[in-house]
Amino acid sequence: PEPGPERPTDLADHVSPRDAVEREVAAVWSDVLGIERVGVGDNFFALGGHSLQAVQVAFRIRTTFGVDLELRRILEAPYVEDLAKAITEALDEQGDLLADALSEVESMSDEDVRAHLARS
């Protein structure tokens, strides 16, 4: 796409990814869209992205981060920083679920654990 208000040409307007999640999202977009430089304020659709490419992004997020974001959520977060925030929130939720599950297992007796494993 031609540079426009959503795709600045001035390097001074470009904001590089600030953390690992933003860097990975920008790298995924760069690869999927075939664009060399993607910043945190870049809009997926303004960069030429479309729904089929959003499906590719969803797959890459699932394999890279281990989170399963709905396609709707990806479409609602068209900026790198917004999608990175959604991924971070999903990772935090998974961590909370894991901590809850571990706490539950730790409170079980050995007999309860064996009984649960036998049912599985």
C-alpha positions in Angstrom: 0.0 0.0 0.0 1.0 3.6 -0.6 2.1 5.5 2.5 -0.7 7.4 4.1 -1.8 8.6 7.5 -1.9 5.0 8.8 1.5 4.2 7.2 4.0 7.0 8.0 7.0 7.4 5.7 8.9 9.5 8.2 11.1 7.4 10.5 10.5 9.9 13.3 6.8 8.8 13.2 7.6 5.1 13.5 7.4 3.6 17.0 9.3 0.3 17.2 7.9 -2.5 19.3 8.6 -2.0 22.9 8.5 -5.5 24.4 8.7 -9.1 23.3 5.0 -9.5 22.6 4.9 -6.4 20.4 8.1 -7.5 18.6 6.6 -10.9 17.8 3.2 -9.4 16.7 5.1 -7.0 14.4 7.2 -9.8 13.1 4.1 -11.9 12.3 2.5 -9.0 10.5 5.7 -8.3 8.6 5.8 -11.9 7.4 2.1 -12.3 6.6 1.8 -8.9 4.9 5.3 -8.9 3.2 6.2 -5.6 4.8 9.7 -4.9 6.1 8.9 -2.4 8.9 5.9 -2.6 11.2 5.5 -0.4 14.2 3.2 -0.5 17.3 0.9 2.1 15.8 0.5 0.5 12.4 -3.0 -0.7 11.4 -3.2 -4.2 10.0 -5.9 -3.2 7.4 -4.2 0.1 6.4 -1.1 -2.0 5.7 -3.1 -4.0 3.2 -4.2 -6.8 5.5 -7.5 -8.6 4.9 -9.6 -11.2 6.7 -7.8 -14.2 5.1 -4.5 -12.8 6.3 -6.0 -12.2 9.7 -6.7 -16.0 9.8 -3.0 -16.6 9.2 -2.2 -14.1 12.0 -4.5 -16.0 14.3 -2.8 -19.3 13.5 0.6 -17.8 14.1 -0.5 -16.3 17.4 -1.8 -19.7 18.5 1.5 -21.5 17.6 3.8 -18.7 18.8 2.1 -17.8 22.1 -0.1 -20.8 22.8 -3.2 -18.7 23.1 -6.3 -19.2 21.0 -7.7 -15.7 20.3 -11.0 -15.6 18.4 -10.7 -14.1 14.9 -13.2 -11.5 16.0 -10.8 -10.4 18.7 -8.0 -10.1 16.2 -10.1 -8.0 13.9 -11.1 -5.8 16.8 -7.4 -5.1 17.6 -6.0 -3.8 14.3 -3.0 -2.1 15.8 0.1 -4.0 16.9 -0.1 -2.6 20.4 -3.8 -3.5 20.8 -3.2 -7.1 19.6 -0.1 -7.4 21.9 -2.3 -6.3 24.8 -5.0 -8.8 23.9 -2.3 -11.6 23.8 -0.8 -10.5 27.1 -4.3 -10.5 28.7 -4.9 -14.0 27.4 -1.6 -15.2 28.7 -2.4 -13.7 32.1 -5.8 -15.5 32.1 -4.1 -18.8 31.3 -1.6 -18.3 34.0 -4.4 -17.6 36.5 -6.2 -20.8 35.4 -3.0 -22.8 35.8 -2.3 -21.4 39.2 -5.9 -22.2 40.3 -5.5 -25.8 38.9 -2.2 -26.3 40.7 -3.6 -24.9 43.9 -6.5 -27.4 43.6 -4.2 -30.3 43.0 -1.9 -29.3 45.9 -4.9 -29.4 48.2 -5.9 -32.9 47.1 -4.8 -36.0 49.0 -2.7 -38.6 47.2 -5.8 -40.9 47.2 -7.9 -38.1 45.5 -5.2 -37.6 42.9 -5.0 -41.3 42.1 -8.8 -41.5 41.9 -8.9 -38.5 39.6 -6.2 -40.0 37.3 -8.0 -43.3 37.2 -11.1 -41.5 35.9 -9.1 -39.7 33.2 
